[in-house]
C-alpha cells in the first residue's frame, strides 16, 4: 500500500491564470503576487516611519521657535500636527494592508506545502513534537490548527486513524479560522454523515473548489475573527434574558418615548412661548422617576453591549463577504438564505446595532448629558437594544453556525482543489460495500504513496492481512479508514475510484495502556473490541479495522479469542480487515471462505537490505523478516531461522 505512515485593508489583486494551469502553478503565482505586495507595503511602511519621525522633529523645531525663540506665531504648530496625524492614519492603513498581504502569502505557502507534502516531515506521525522545516527553495509553511482538543479518548477510531493532533488529517485539511468552523469540520470527521447529506456536501465542495478568491478572503478575514471573537459569550448575550421581555417590553418602550416627547414639548413651551414651568417640571419628574424604576434592567444592557458589538462587527466581516456571493448548489443556497431574516441581511442588522451603540456614546458628552437625562436617552436606547436582541438575537447562533459550515466546506474544497487526482466517491444504496481502485493514504505525499485495489462487499466481508514488519499492513488499515472518513464527510478521497455504502467505523490500531486508569494495553484492547461488537449490532454496518488482534496474549488464547471476536462482528453484519503476525490466524479466513480471504504484503532482502514494494497480494505470506530486522540493529540472534511457520504450525518446505 504505502510506506509507513481586515476590514478597511486594500484588496489584493489576483493574478491572471490560464484555465490549463495546474493548482501548484496557480498557487505559486498567487504566492509570488502576495509576497510582492507585502514587500512593496513593507517598503512603504519604512518610508512612512521615516516621514513620521521627520515631521515629529520638525514639530519639535517649530515648538522651540514658538515658545523658546518667539520667532513664529503659535498657529504654525498646526502644520506639523496636521501632517503627523495624516501620516499616522495613512501608516495604519499601510500596516493593515501589509498584514493582510503577509497572511495571504502564508495561506498560499501552506497550500503549496500541502500539495508537495512538505507540511509534514517524513516519518512524522500524529503526536510528534517537532515540526518540519521548508525544503530548499520551498516556501515556509505557516503553522496550522492541529485539532488536538477534539481528540476523545473513548472515540472508536479518531486516535487510530490520526484524525486529530500533530500531523493529523484535521491539520492537513482545516483552513477554518473561526471556532465554529473548526468545530464543524471536526464533527464531520468524527461522525459519518447519511448518504443524502454526503451528496449535498459533495455538490457544495465541488462548487467552492474553484472559488479561490472567496476561500482566500474568508481565511484572511477569519484571522481577525479568530483573534477577537468569543462566540459563546456572544450567543449568551444575543439570547434575550427574561428581563428584556418583561421589563424592557415594547409597551414600556412606548411609554418612554411619550414621556420624552412630553418633556421636550413642555420645555419648548416654557422657553419659547413663555408658558409656565410647571408642566415641564412635571414631565421631567415623571421621566426621571421612570428612568429610576428601570435602572436595574437598563444598566446591564447599556454597559454590556460593547463587547458583543465588537464581536458582531468582526463576524459581520465574514457575513458581508458571504452575502456578496451567489451560489448554485442547494446546500450553499440554503446556508446563504439562513443568514437573512425577513429579507434583511445580517450586515444591515449589525449596522443597526452599531448605530444604537454610537448614539449611546453621546451620553458621555457633558454638554449633552443634562438633555439626555431629560429625554431618557440611555433608557430609550436600552429599550432599542433590547428590541434588537428580541428581533435579531436568535439569529446570531444561526449566523455563527452558517459561517462554521461554510468554512468547513471551504476546507474540504481546498483539499479537492489541491488534489485534482482525487475523486468524489459514489454511494451505494445497500451495504456492506467498500470497493476501491488505486487506494492510497491521504496523508502521504504522492511520491511515497503506493496504491492498491481493495474490495469488500456482501460476498467478501473479511480480509485477513499478513506480512512482515514494516511491510504496510497498518498503513493499509489506516488508508481504508481515513478514506472512509473523508468519503462520509463529503470530501474527495485518495483513490482512482471508490464506491461505498453508508457505514459506521471502528478500529483497534493504536490502543494504548493507561497508567492513570491502571489498564494494561491488553485490557484496553479487549475493552475496545467489546465496544466494536456492541456497535456492530446497530445500523449502518460496521467497517472494522483490527491491527495485530490480541497480540498481548499467548498464541492459544489469541487464536481462540480472535476467531470469536471476528465471527461475532461478522454475525452482527460487520465487515472489515484484520492484520496479524500469527499465521495460524490465517485459518480463520479459510474456515469462512468464500466470505473471507487471505491477502499479504511481501519484502525482499537485496544486498543485505530489506526492501518493500507495498503491493497487496492474495494468499498468506510465507516468510518473516523479524530476525533480519533484529540483526540489522545489531542484535545477536544467530543465523538460523527466517522462515515463518505455515498455518497449523508446520514449517514451509525447503
Secondary structure, 3 states (H helix, E strand, C coil): CCCCCCCCCCCCCCCCCCCCCCHHHHHHHHHHHHHHHHHHHHHHHHHHHHHHHHHHHHHHHHHHHHHHCCCCCHHHHHHHHHHHHHHHHHHHHHHHHHHHHHHHHHHHHHHHHHHHCCCCCCCCCCCCCCCCCCCCCCCCCCCCCCCHHHCCCCCCCCCCCCCCCCCCHHHHHCCCCCHHHHHHHHHHHHCCCCHHHHHHHHHHHHHHCCCHHHHHHHHHHHHHHHHHCCHHHHHHHHCCCHHHHHCCCHHHHHHHHHHHHHHHHHHHHHHHCCCCCHHHHHHHHHHHHHHHHCHHHHHHHHHCHHHHHHHHHHHHHHHHHHHCCCCCCHHHHHHHHHHCECCECHHHHHHHHHHHHHHHHHHHCHHHHHHHHHCCHHHHHHHHHHHHHHHHHHHHHHHHHHHHHHHHHHHHHHHHHHCCCCECCEEECCCCCEEEEEECCCCCCHHHCCCEEEEECCCCCEEEEEECCCCCHHHHHHHHHHHHHHHCCCCCECCCEEEEECCEEEEECCCCCECCCCECHHHHHHHHHHHHHHHHCCCCCEEEEECCCCCCCCHHHHHHHHHHHHHHHHHCCCEEEEEECCHHHHHHHHHHCCCEEEEEECEEEECCEEEECCCCEECCCCECCHHHHHHHCCCCCCCCCCECECCCCCECCC
